[in-house]
Amino acid sequence: MRLTLLLLLSSLVCNAQSTVTLTGQVLDESGTGVGYATLSLLDAADSTLLSGGVAGADGRWEVAGVRVGQRVLLSASFVGYATVYLPALTVERRPSPVTLHLRTAAQVLEEVEVRGKKLTDLHRVDRQVFDAQQFENARGGTATDVLRNLPAVSVAADGNISVRGSNGFQLVIDGKPTQGDPLSLLAQLPANAIESVEFITSPSARYDPDGKGGILNIRTRRGSLNGWTLTANGSPGLPSVRNYGNADHPPPRRGRRDGGLPRR
């Protein structure tokens, strides 16, 4: 009985001495401990995972139950850092602390270009606002060309303007009601001077109840209406490539001395 107990204790002592605990610390490039980094213990023969753990707040770690004489690989990883692998080492009975250094995995970009599109249409409860700069086909034209692009406005071939199928709308420029024919006023207003067009469907008490079909409020750029505006149109042409039998001038007509027509 005593012999059996002695052999059992000897076996337990041998097994306890055949495994050790590896310790160490994970540091970054500045020498500061990387807290809560992930440690992995791999078999050097086939890179299978043997054990692992998580470092403490100061980057210190320990992996228990490592067999003495085994060749292993140690790796450490953390978010924002590149995973590091140490060369294969043989586990000794009294292993020394192992330090793993992590490097930042961030890539430095030379230039970052962010492109966005400015909001061109704004829909509210009582109005719709349209940015005039989005209508490229109206540049160099008049305010009538800008209104052709609005979804609720229709411009006929004769220049007659209707809003939602009705001609009874009120034209407002910079919040001020206009007097006179809207067609003449819009034809004299350059499109480049317009900043935005507001289509007010539910006018408030600020405006007179003249526009049954709605109110068109044209907002101009600051200082764009001060001074003179010149609009010129030209149409170049080339000489005819065919004379159509009219190259020679016709002979002068001969008549009577009294100015009458010649007799046949």
Sequence and secondary structure as in RCSB ss.txt:
>XXXX:A:sequence
MRLTLLLLLSSLVCNAQSTVTLTGQVLDESGTGVGYATLSLLDAADSTLLSGGVAGADGRWEVAGVRVGQRVLLS
ASFVGYATVYLPALTVERRPSPVTLHLRTAAQVLEEVEVRGKKLTDLHRVDRQVFDAQQFENARGGTATDVLRNL
PAVSVAADGNISVRGSNGFQLVIDGKPTQGDPLSLLAQLPANAIESVEFITSPSARYDPDGKGGILNIRTRRGSL
NGWTLTANGSPGLPSVRNYGNADHPPPRRGRRDGGLPRR
>XXXX:A:secstr
 HHHHHHHHHHHHHHHHTEEEEEEEEE TTS B TT EEEEEETTT  EEEEEE  TTSEEEEEEEETT EEEEE
EE TTEE EE   EE  SS   EEEE EE     S          EEE SSEEEEEGGG GGGTTSBHHHHHTTS
TTEEE TTS EEETTBS  EEEETTEE  S HHHHHHHSBGGGEEEEEEESS  TTS TT TT EEEEEE TTTT
SS             S  TT SS        TTS     
